[in-house]
Amino acid sequence: MIAVIKTGGKQYIVKAGQKLKVEKIEGDEGKEITFSEVLLVQNDEKLAIGQPTVEGATVTAAILKQGKGVKVIAFKYKAKKRYHRKKGHRQRFTEVEIKSIDTK
């Protein structure tokens, strides 16, 4: 069984037992969360496509880790003007493990 969920402005194809990194979600490690924005569910031969979401479908996941990604450097420079700006950024993420995909 697979599903397409929407979280953090992005869409992810997920299946039970899969681990993935998503945009930061508030919650402690070990806590279970539920994604209610399920856009598509496929179970063997049956396919349910939401308009925009599938009615009664939820995806349950457990939070494994809260962390920060690799540092990205934003550097601005103007030649011959003695202008430069350096700024670093580390995007926060939440690593989750998909426990189950439920349809009603």
C-alpha positions in Angstrom: 0.0 0.0 0.0 1.4 3.4 -0.9 0.1 6.9 -0.4 1.0 10.5 -1.4 1.0 12.9 1.5 1.4 16.7 1.6 3.4 18.3 4.4 5.5 21.4 4.6 4.4 22.5 1.1 5.9 19.4 -0.5 4.4 16.0 -1.6 5.9 12.7 -0.6 5.2 9.1 -1.8 5.2 6.9 1.3 4.7 3.3 2.3 4.7 1.6 5.7 8.1 1.2 7.3 9.7 3.9 5.2 11.9 6.6 6.9 12.0 10.1 5.4 13.0 13.7 6.3 10.3 16.3 6.1 10.2 20.0 6.9 10.2 20.7 10.7 7.2 19.4 12.5 6.6 20.4 16.2 6.8 17.4 18.5 9.1 15.3 20.7 11.1 12.3 19.6 9.1 9.1 19.9 5.8 10.9 19.6 3.3 9.7 17.0 1.8 12.2 14.5 -1.0 11.9 11.9 -0.9 13.3 8.4 -4.5 14.1 7.3 -3.6 15.6 3.9 -3.5 12.4 1.9 -3.7 13.1 -1.8 -3.7 9.5 -3.2 -3.9 6.0 -1.8 -3.2 2.8 -3.7 -4.0 -0.6 -2.2 -3.3 -3.6 -4.5 -5.7 -3.0 -7.4 -7.7 -0.2 -5.9 -6.6 3.4 -6.5 -8.2 6.4 -4.7 -7.4 9.9 -5.9 -8.5 12.8 -3.8 -10.0 16.0 -5.0 -8.0 17.5 -3.3 -7.7 14.9 -0.5 -9.0 11.4 0.0 -11.9 11.3 2.4 -11.1 9.5 5.7 -7.5 8.5 4.8 -4.7 9.1 7.3 -1.1 8.3 7.5 0.4 7.6 11.0 4.1 8.2 11.6 6.5 8.3 14.5 9.1 11.1 15.0 12.6 9.6 15.1 14.7 12.7 15.2 14.7 16.5 15.1 17.7 18.0 13.4 19.4 20.5 11.1 20.6 19.9 7.5 24.0 20.8 6.1 25.0 24.5 6.1 24.3 26.4 2.9 26.3 29.6 2.3 24.7 32.6 0.6 27.4 35.0 -0.6 26.8 38.3 -2.4 29.6 40.1 -4.2 29.9 43.1 -6.4 33.2 43.5 -8.3 35.3 46.6 -7.7 32.8 48.1 -5.2 34.2 46.5 -2.0 30.8 44.9 -1.3 30.4 41.4 0.0 27.9 39.7 2.3 28.2 36.2 3.7 25.3 34.5 5.3 24.8 30.9 6.4 21.7 28.8 6.8 20.8 25.4 8.2 17.3 24.1 7.4 15.5 22.3 10.2 14.0 18.9 9.5 12.1 16.1 11.2 12.9 12.5 10.4 9.8 10.3 10.6 9.0 6.6 10.1 5.7 5.7 8.5 3.8 3.3 10.7 0.5 2.8 8.9 -1.7 4.0 6.1 -5.4 3.9 7.0 -8.5 4.3 4.8 -12.1 4.3 5.9 
